[in-house]
Amino acid sequence: MRGDILLHLKNMVKLIHTLADHGDDVNCCAFSSSLLATCSLDKTIRLYSLSDFTEVAYSPLKFHTYAVHCCCFSPSGQTLASCSTDGTTVLWSTQNGQTLAVMAQPSGSPVRVCRFSPDSTCLVSGAADGTVILWNAQSYKLHRSVDKSVIVYDINTENILHTLTQHTRYVTTCAFAPNILLLATGSMDKTVNIWQFDLETLGQARSTEGQLKQFAEDWSEDDVSTWLCAQDLKDLVGVFKMNNIDGRELLNLTKESLADDLKIESLGLRSKVLRKIEELRTKVKTLSSEIPDEFICPITRELMQDPVIASDGYSYEKEAMENWISKKRRTSPMTNLVLPSAVLTPNRTLKMAINRWLETHQK
C-alpha cells in the first residue's frame, strides 16, 4: 500500500522546464501571479513569464554591484524587491523593469533578505550585521531600525522622551498597560522588562523637549513665545508675534529695535529683555563651542537636526544635501568623488545621539 502511494505521488510531480540563464549560483526564487523571479551571485535578477517560462523583454535587471541574495514580489505583484551584498535593497517595477528606488542599509552591511508587508505598505530588509530595517514602500524612506533599545515618543511633538536600553538582544514586542503608567518590553534575550513611568518626570521631559528642542537661533515664533513665558515676559508675546520674531531675530534684537520697532516703552522692561537675550546669546556661544564634530553638517557647519547618510558614507543635514544634489553636484562634499547614488537615508542613530546631547546641554 505504501509503495502504491509513493508511486502515485511520484507520478503527480514532473519536471516541465529548466532555466539556465544565470552565470553563477542561484540564491532565491519568487513567484507572483504571472511572473517567476530569480536572483544570483552573478549580480542580476531575471524575470520569466509563467505562461511559457520565456524571459520577459526587460530582463535581466541590472543594478547591484555584488551578489543578489534575495528577491520578492509585493502582494499586488506590481513591485519586485531585491537585496545584495552591496548593502542596498532595490525596488523594481514589474511592468517595465524600471528602478523605482534604491534604499541603502544605514550600516552599509550586506543585505541578506527582504520581505513586503501583507498590505504592500512596508518592506523589511535584514543585513549580515544583524540590523533589520523597516522601509516605507510608498515614500521609499526609512521607517525605523530594529535594535536593542526601546524609544518612547511624545505623540504630539514626536520628540523622544525616553530611550530604554536594558535588553541585550533585539526587542521584538512592547505593550502599554491601559490604566497605569507601565510598559512591558520583550526581546530575543528571552526576557520581559516591566518599566514604570513617573508622571512628574514624564511631564518635565515633555516640557524640556518641547521648549528646548533646538538652538535658540533655530527657534520658531512659537518657540520664542514659549521662551518669553518661561522668562516671565508673557505680556510681550503678542508684540513679538505681531512682528514675526523668531529665534534668529530674537538674538539680533538691540535696545534701539526694542524701543523703535517693537515700541516697548518701559526702560525697565527693555533692560530685562536685553539681559535675558544676552544670557541666551552666551548660552548659544557656549553650546556651539561644545558641539561634537560628528554632529556638525559638513556643508552648513551647523548642528544637524535631520541628519541623513549619503552614498559616500558621510552624514549631512538633509535639506543642505538635497540642495547640494539639486544643483547637479553629483560629487561628494567630503571627498569630491562622484556619488554612486543620490539616495539619502535618514541617520536615526545619529539623530538620537544629537537629541541625547541636547537634553544634557540645554538644561
Secondary structure, DSSP 8 states (H G I E B T S, - for coil): -HHHHHHHHHHH----------SS-EEEEEE-SSEEEEEETTSEEEEEETTT--B-TT-SEE--SS-EEEEEE-TTSSEEEEEETTSEEEEEETTT--EEEEEE-TT---EEEEEE-TTSSEEEEEETTS-EEEEETTT--EEEEE-S-EEEE-TTT--EEEEE---SS-EEEEEE-SSSSEEEEEETTS-EEEEE--HHHHHHHHHHHHHSSS-GGG--HHHHHHHHHHTT-GGGHHHHHHTT--HHHHHT--HHHHHHTS----HHHHHHHHHHHHHHHHHHHHHHHH--GGGB-TTT-SB-SSEEE-TTS-EEEHHHHHHHHHTT--B-TTT-SB-S----EE-HHHHHHHHHHHHHH--
